[in-house]
Amino acid sequence: MQIAHGISRLQAQLSRSVVTIGNFDGLHLGHREIISRLLKTARDLKAQSVVVTFYPHPKKILHPEKEHFQIFDQEDQERELQKLGVDLLIVEPFSRDLSQLKPEQYFVDYILKPLSPEVLIVGYDFAFGANRTGTLGVLESLTQKHGIGLEVVQPIKKEGLVISSTEIRKAIGEGRVELAFQMLGRSFYLKGLVEKGDQRGRTLGFPTANLATKAEIFPKVGIYATKTIVRGKAYLSVTNVGWNPTFVDIKNKTLKVESYILDFNEDIYGEEIEIHFLKYLRSEEKFSSVEKLVAQMKVDVQNALEFFK
């Protein structure tokens, strides 16, 4: 897959393409349906498949006063689109100037001229241009005017909910990682480097890998059955997202992600790992003694193993 960081970075104008445009945060099942249609149409027309996305996320530029957390980073999006078989990914640098372009100007200068699209495929909630004035109706008029096909992909539902990045963020924040899995089509994960912690778990018989991550969203505080990827190999694990209230005053601590990896005893400090969240087991608790904490940790491991079975 070729990656261009902006239309201006394209080496040459395309001769024929099929194009989709969107933020694709998390690349969930709704997004994957769009990409699937894109790839099929491109194959049928013997044209290049092109995904146009934006970085940073437009909401971070247009509404910096509001918190907006992305599900996965740009690297994840690039890796997943490459796996799917997209020919060209255009990551357009988003700015206020870009956001002020009128719909027709954006369409002509950023899509029509450089990409020569035969068909445009977008989601049901697509809008573009200044103040999102480029509605689906406007897009339909533009594609008809320039002799381009337009396909609008309808929403997909899971558990009665329309799959969206917003619903996925909500599910993750509520600890409903199994629902997030159903909407993403894959597990929510955190990645980062293993850093040295208090090394308290080792003395308790449960050595943990402490994650230093740049992730923007985290699952609800609690204990989870997880899968941890180390050096490309998956291990069963139990992960705590929280503050260790049994030992510290949580007012003075930052959120920690600590994974106890089953049947694993290697030095991985400084190495990158991924922790995939599969099931919420229980809330984090403050125990009256270390012995009670250890007893509960043993129960957590057994409950995780039952889930893995």
Disulfide bonds with the S-S distance in Angstrom:
none
